[in-house]
Amino acid sequence: MQRHKFVDRMYQGKVSRREMMKAAGAFGVGTAMLPRMATAADILTCLEWGGYDDPSYYQPFMAKYGEAPNFSIFAGEEEALAKVLAGFAADVMHPCNYSVGRFVSAGLTVPIDTGRLTHWDDIFPVLKSAQGVVVNGDVVMAPADWGNSSIAYRPDLVEPDFLEDPSWSILYDDRYAGRVSTLDNELVVQIGLMVAGQKYEDVYDMTGPEFEAAAQEWGKKGLDTARFLWTDATTLQQAMASGEIVAAYAWNDLVGNLRNEGVPIAYANPKEGMFTWFCGLTLLNTGSADDAAAYDFLDAWLAPETGKLLIDESGYGHANMKSFDIADPAAVENMGLTDPVAMMETSLIFLTPPDAVQEEQTRIWEDLKALQF
């Protein structure tokens, strides 16, 4: 009787592979006589940022399938795009809203049926309607993680005028030469134009001689002033903890981490505007996954419990509104996200430039760095 119950559970998909192997021995049955269970690795391959392959971020998927899917880790979306275009077969990708269009225009995505996502109704409305989520009338990304890009600074080491009137201009100020840092990205040029008085929506897709001239002025100034350009947030965190860097372009998690270490740190709301970025999950058409497994993975990432983990442990916000209800209030406050709706409504959500513009801006930035260094 017990054996029959076990087999019933197995056929219903309620038994993990490990349980099945253990039971086969207990019942005196060879594994060849048991029906083969498809494993997560057999049916799902995910392109993912480093660290997000941790099973903690998709516990409901683990509970159902008994093991993790395959993961291929990437350092940036352009690397991931090149990998897929070169023939790598993946089912799910984790892009940010400003880059998902690159995968859509390359013909690599599958529209998402939001009716199959249990938690879709709990996603922040401002994220569901943001650029990059819906392309050509199709939902192509399920928002998952989000945060801000602004100026992290040491209030004990910056000048009083910055404390009174925070501005991105600190990253270009000769008084701070060698004591500031910024992300290695063409945003250095765009933010410089914002300091000069232009609006973000007018500069994010700037191209041609206009962007070339801006790069020569603001890009060079930013490179001259920066002690280093960062790609690894850990390096920046250490430099700010020591006081080597007094102000930097940074994300929320750096602020929370340094506060936990007892380092005096603050996060500015610059007069030119604070940015909000968000990333999510996109279905690709290059893999061979059972689409039910792909949707289970998306749904696991959108669960409020995953959001609580992200907020409490990683220092980022989560797309599910309910995650903020169950997260540690101290962690939420530490990130400065006590009112996430107001934060997103008053900040600048990153926009998506056309592919040709993105490629040109990236080329100009790389050329500028090559000449500067």
C-alpha positions as CSV (number, residue, x, y, z in Angstrom):
1,M,0.0,0.0,0.0
2,Q,2.8,2.4,0.9
3,R,4.5,1.5,-2.3
4,H,1.4,2.4,-4.3
5,K,1.1,5.7,-2.6
6,F,4.7,6.5,-3.4
7,V,4.3,5.7,-7.1
8,D,1.1,7.8,-7.3
9,R,3.0,10.7,-5.8
10,M,5.9,10.1,-8.3
11,Y,3.6,10.2,-11.3
12,Q,2.0,13.4,-10.0
13,G,5.5,15.0,-9.9
14,K,5.5,15.3,-6.1
15,V,8.7,13.2,-5.6
16,S,12.2,14.5,-6.0
17,R,14.8,12.6,-7.9
18,R,16.7,11.9,-4.7
19,E,13.6,10.5,-3.0
20,M,12.9,8.3,-6.0
21,M,16.4,6.8,-5.9
22,K,16.2,6.2,-2.2
23,A,12.8,4.5,-2.5
24,A,13.9,2.3,-5.4
25,G,16.4,0.7,-3.1
26,A,14.0,0.4,-0.2
27,F,11.4,-1.3,-2.4
28,G,13.9,-3.5,-4.1
29,V,13.3,-2.1,-7.5
30,G,16.0,-1.3,-10.0
31,T,16.0,2.3,-11.2
32,A,15.6,1.2,-14.8
33,M,12.1,-0.1,-13.9
34,L,10.9,3.2,-12.6
35,P,9.6,5.8,-15.0
36,R,12.3,8.4,-15.8
37,M,11.7,11.8,-14.1
38,A,12.8,14.8,-16.2
39,T,15.2,16.8,-14.1
40,A,15.4,20.6,-14.0
41,A,18.8,20.4,-15.7
42,D,17.2,18.4,-18.5
43,I,14.5,20.9,-19.2
44,L,15.7,24.4,-18.3
45,T,18.8,26.4,-19.0
46,C,19.1,30.0,-17.7
47,L,21.4,32.8,-18.5
48,E,21.9,34.6,-15.2
49,W,23.9,37.2,-13.3
50,G,26.5,35.8,-10.9
51,G,25.0,35.1,-7.4
52,Y,21.4,34.8,-8.7
53,D,22.0,31.1,-9.5
54,D,21.7,30.5,-5.7
55,P,18.6,28.3,-5.1
56,S,17.4,30.7,-2.4
57,Y,16.0,32.9,-5.2
58,Y,13.8,30.2,-6.7
59,Q,12.7,28.0,-3.8
60,P,9.2,27.2,-5.2
61,F,10.9,25.8,-8.3
62,M,13.3,23.7,-6.2
63,A,10.4,22.4,-4.2
64,K,8.7,21.2,-7.3
65,Y,11.6,19.9,-9.4
66,G,14.0,18.8,-6.7
67,E,17.1,20.4,-8.2
68,A,18.3,23.5,-9.9
69,P,18.2,24.2,-13.6
70,N,21.4,24.7,-15.7
71,F,22.9,28.1,-15.4
72,S,25.3,30.0,-17.6
73,I,26.7,33.1,-15.8
74,F,27.3,36.4,-17.6
75,A,28.9,39.7,-16.6
76,G,26.8,41.9,-18.9
77,E,23.9,41.7,-21.3
78,E,26.0,42.3,-24.4
79,E,28.1,39.3,-23.5
80,A,24.9,37.2,-23.0
81,L,23.5,38.4,-26.3
82,A,26.6,37.5,-28.2
83,K,26.6,34.1,-26.6
84,V,23.1,33.3,-27.7
85,L,23.7,34.7,-31.2
86,A,26.7,32.4,-31.4
87,G,24.5,29.4,-30.8
88,F,24.2,28.9,-27.1
89,A,20.8,27.4,-26.3
90,A,19.0,29.0,-23.3
91,D,15.4,29.2,-22.2
92,V,15.4,32.1,-19.7
93,M,17.5,35.3,-19.6
94,H,17.7,37.9,-16.9
95,P,18.2,41.2,-18.7
96,C,17.5,44.8,-17.5
97,N,14.8,46.9,-19.0
98,Y,17.2,49.1,-21.0
99,S,18.7,46.0,-22.7
100,V,15.9,43.6,-23.3
101,G,15.0,45.3,-26.6
102,R,18.3,44.1,-28.0
103,F,17.1,40.5,-27.6
104,V,13.7,41.3,-29.0
105,S,15.1,42.9,-32.1
106,A,17.5,40.0,-32.6
107,G,14.4,37.7,-32.8
108,L,15.4,35.7,-29.7
109,T,12.4,36.3,-27.4
110,V,9.0,34.6,-26.7
111,P,6.1,36.7,-25.5
112,I,5.1,36.1,-21.9
113,D,1.6,34.9,-21.1
114,T,1.1,36.8,-17.8
115,G,-2.0,34.8,-17.1
116,R,0.3,31.9,-16.3
117,L,2.1,33.9,-13.6
118,T,0.6,33.6,-10.1
119,H,2.1,36.8,-8.8
120,W,1.7,39.1,-11.9
121,D,-1.1,41.1,-10.2
122,D,1.2,42.0,-7.3
123,I,3.9,43.6,-9.4
124,F,4.3,47.4,-9.0
125,P,2.2,49.0,-11.7
126,V,4.9,51.5,-12.6
127,L,7.2,48.6,-13.4
128,K,4.7,46.7,-15.5
129,S,4.2,49.8,-17.7
130,A,7.9,50.8,-17.9
131,Q,9.8,50.8,-21.1
132,G,11.3,47.4,-21.9
133,V,8.5,45.3,-20.3
134,V,6.1,45.6,-23.2
135,V,7.6,45.7,-26.8
136,N,5.5,45.8,-29.9
137,G,2.4,45.0,-27.8
138,D,3.9,41.9,-26.2
139,V,5.1,41.5,-22.6
140,V,8.7,40.4,-23.0
141,M,10.0,40.8,-19.5
142,A,8.6,39.9,-16.1
143,P,10.1,42.6,-13.7
144,A,11.9,41.0,-10.8
145,D,14.7,43.0,-9.1
146,W,15.2,46.8,-9.0
147,G,17.1,49.5,-7.3
148,N,18.6,53.0,-7.7
149,S,21.7,54.5,-9.2
150,S,22.7,57.6,-7.4
151,I,25.6,59.2,-5.5
152,A,26.9,57.4,-2.4
153,Y,29.1,59.7,-0.4
154,R,31.0,60.1,2.8
155,P,29.3,63.0,4.7
156,D,32.4,63.3,6.9
157,L,34.7,63.8,3.8
158,V,32.8,65.9,1.3
159,E,32.6,69.7,1.2
160,P,29.6,71.5,2.9
161,D,28.3,72.8,-0.5
162,F,27.6,69.3,-1.6
163,L,25.7,68.5,1.6
164,E,23.6,71.6,1.1
165,D,22.9,71.0,-2.6
166,P,23.7,67.4,-3.8
167,S,24.6,67.3,-7.5
168,W,26.1,64.8,-9.9
169,S,28.6,67.6,-10.6
170,I,30.8,66.2,-7.8
171,L,32.0,63.5,-10.2
172,Y,33.4,66.2,-12.5
173,D,34.6,68.6,-9.9
174,D,38.4,69.2,-9.9
175,R,38.4,69.6,-6.2
176,Y,37.6,65.9,-5.9
177,A,40.1,64.7,-8.6
178,G,41.3,61.3,-7.6
179,R,38.7,60.9,-4.9
180,V,35.6,60.0,-6.8
181,S,34.6,57.0,-8.9
182,T,32.0,56.2,-11.5
183,L,30.7,53.1,-13.3
184,D,32.6,52.2,-16.5
185,N,29.7,53.2,-18.8
186,E,28.8,55.9,-21.4
187,L,26.4,57.2,-18.7
188,V,29.4,59.3,-17.7
189,V,28.7,61.4,-20.8
190,Q,24.9,61.5,-20.3
191,I,25.1,62.5,-16.7
192,G,27.6,65.3,-17.6
193,L,25.1,66.7,-20.0
194,M,22.5,66.6,-17.2
195,V,24.8,68.6,-15.0
196,A,25.0,71.1,-17.9
197,G,21.3,71.5,-17.7
198,Q,19.8,69.0,-20.2
199,K,17.1,66.5,-19.4
200,Y,17.9,62.8,-19.3
201,E,15.1,62.0,-21.8
202,D,16.9,64.3,-24.3
203,V,20.4,62.8,-23.9
204,Y,19.9,59.0,-23.4
205,D,19.6,58.5,-27.2
206,M,21.9,61.3,-28.4
207,T,24.1,60.3,-31.3
208,G,26.3,61.6,-34.1
209,P,28.6,64.7,-33.8
210,E,26.5,65.9,-30.8
211,F,27.4,62.9,-28.7
212,E,31.0,63.0,-30.0
213,A,31.3,66.5,-28.7
214,A,29.7,65.7,-25.4
215,A,32.1,62.8,-24.9
216,Q,35.1,65.0,-25.6
217,E,33.9,67.5,-23.0
218,W,32.0,65.5,-20.2
219,G,33.5,62.1,-20.9
220,K,37.0,63.4,-20.7
221,K,36.2,65.4,-17.6
222,G,34.7,62.4,-15.9
223,L,37.7,60.3,-16.8
224,D,40.2,63.0,-15.6
225,T,38.5,63.3,-12.2
226,A,37.8,59.6,-11.4
227,R,40.4,57.7,-9.4
228,F,39.1,54.6,-11.2
229,L,36.1,53.4,-13.2
230,W,34.4,50.5,-11.5
231,T,32.8,47.3,-12.8
232,D,33.1,45.4,-9.5
233,A,31.0,47.0,-6.7
234,T,33.1,45.2,-4.1
235,T,36.2,47.2,-5.1
236,L,34.2,50.4,-4.8
237,Q,32.8,49.4,-1.4
238,Q,36.3,48.8,0.0
239,A,37.6,52.1,-1.4
240,M,34.7,54.0,0.2
241,A,35.1,52.2,3.5
242,S,38.8,53.3,3.6
243,G,38.0,56.9,2.6
244,E,40.0,56.6,-0.6
245,I,36.8,57.4,-2.5
246,V,34.5,60.1,-1.0
247,A,31.7,60.0,-3.6
248,A,30.7,57.6,-6.3
249,Y,28.0,56.5,-8.7
250,A,26.6,53.5,-6.8
251,W,23.6,51.2,-6.2
252,N,21.6,50.8,-3.0
253,D,23.3,47.7,-1.8
254,L,26.6,49.5,-1.4
255,V,25.0,52.0,1.0
256,G,23.3,49.2,3.0
257,N,26.5,47.1,3.2
258,L,28.7,50.0,4.4
259,R,26.1,51.1,7.0
260,N,26.1,47.5,8.3
261,E,29.9,47.9,8.7
262,G,29.5,51.1,10.7
263,V,31.0,53.3,7.9
264,P,29.5,56.8,7.7
265,I,27.7,56.7,4.3
266,A,24.8,58.5,2.8
267,Y,22.9,58.3,-0.5
268,A,22.1,61.5,-2.3
269,N,19.0,62.6,-4.2
270,P,20.8,64.8,-6.7
271,K,19.1,67.9,-8.0
272,E,19.5,66.6,-11.6
273,G,17.6,63.4,-10.6
274,M,18.2,59.9,-9.2
275,F,17.9,56.9,-11.5
276,T,15.9,53.7,-11.0
277,W,16.9,50.5,-12.8
278,F,15.1,47.3,-12.9
279,C,15.8,43.8,-14.4
280,G,13.6,40.8,-14.9
281,L,13.1,37.5,-16.7
282,T,12.7,37.0,-20.4
283,L,11.8,33.8,-22.3
284,L,14.1,32.9,-25.1
285,N,13.3,30.8,-28.2
286,T,16.7,29.2,-28.4
287,G,16.3,26.5,-25.8
288,S,14.2,23.3,-25.7
289,A,12.7,23.6,-22.3
290,D,9.2,22.5,-21.3
291,D,7.5,25.9,-21.2
292,A,5.8,24.9,-17.9
293,A,9.2,24.7,-16.3
294,A,10.1,28.1,-17.6
295,Y,7.0,29.7,-16.2
296,D,7.5,27.9,-12.9
297,F,11.0,29.5,-12.7
298,L,9.6,32.9,-13.5
299,D,6.9,32.5,-10.9
300,A,9.4,31.4,-8.3
301,W,11.4,34.6,-8.9
302,L,8.3,36.8,-8.6
303,A,7.2,35.2,-5.3
304,P,7.1,37.7,-2.3
305,E,9.3,35.3,-0.3
306,T,12.0,35.7,-3.0
307,G,11.5,39.4,-2.7
308,K,12.0,39.3,1.1
309,L,15.3,37.5,0.6
310,L,16.4,40.0,-2.1
311,I,15.6,43.0,0.2
312,D,17.0,41.5,3.4
313,E,20.2,39.9,2.0
314,S,21.1,41.7,-1.2
315,G,20.1,45.3,-0.6
316,Y,17.9,45.6,-3.7
317,G,14.2,46.1,-4.1
318,H,11.8,43.5,-5.6
319,A,9.0,43.9,-8.1
320,N,6.4,42.2,-5.9
321,M,4.7,44.8,-3.7
322,K,4.0,42.2,-1.1
323,S,7.7,41.5,-0.6
324,F,8.0,44.9,1.2
325,D,5.3,43.9,3.6
326,I,7.2,40.8,4.9
327,A,10.8,42.1,4.5
328,D,12.8,43.3,7.5
329,P,11.8,46.9,8.1
330,A,15.4,47.8,9.1
331,A,16.7,46.4,5.8
332,V,14.1,48.5,3.9
333,E,15.0,51.6,5.8
334,N,18.8,50.9,5.3
335,M,18.3,51.0,1.5
336,G,16.2,54.2,1.7
337,L,13.2,52.4,0.1
338,T,10.6,53.0,2.8
339,D,8.2,54.3,0.2
340,P,9.1,52.4,-3.0
341,V,6.1,53.7,-5.0
342,A,7.1,57.4,-4.4
343,M,10.7,56.5,-5.1
344,M,9.9,55.1,-8.5
345,E,7.5,57.8,-9.4
346,T,9.9,60.6,-8.6
347,S,13.1,59.0,-10.0
348,L,14.4,58.6,-13.6
349,I,13.7,55.1,-14.8
350,F,16.4,54.2,-17.3
351,L,15.2,54.3,-20.9
352,T,16.1,52.1,-23.8
353,P,18.0,53.6,-26.8
354,P,17.7,52.1,-30.2
355,D,20.2,49.4,-30.9
356,A,22.2,51.5,-33.3
357,V,22.4,54.4,-30.8
358,Q,23.5,52.0,-28.0
359,E,26.2,50.6,-30.2
360,E,27.5,54.0,-31.3
361,Q,27.6,55.4,-27.7
362,T,29.4,52.3,-26.5
363,R,31.9,52.6,-29.3
364,I,32.6,56.3,-28.6
365,W,33.0,55.6,-24.9
366,E,35.4,52.8,-25.5
367,D,37.4,54.9,-28.0
368,L,37.6,57.8,-25.5
369,K,38.9,55.5,-22.8
370,A,41.5,54.0,-25.1
371,L,42.8,57.5,-25.9
372,Q,42.7,58.6,-22.2
373,F,44.5,55.6,-20.9
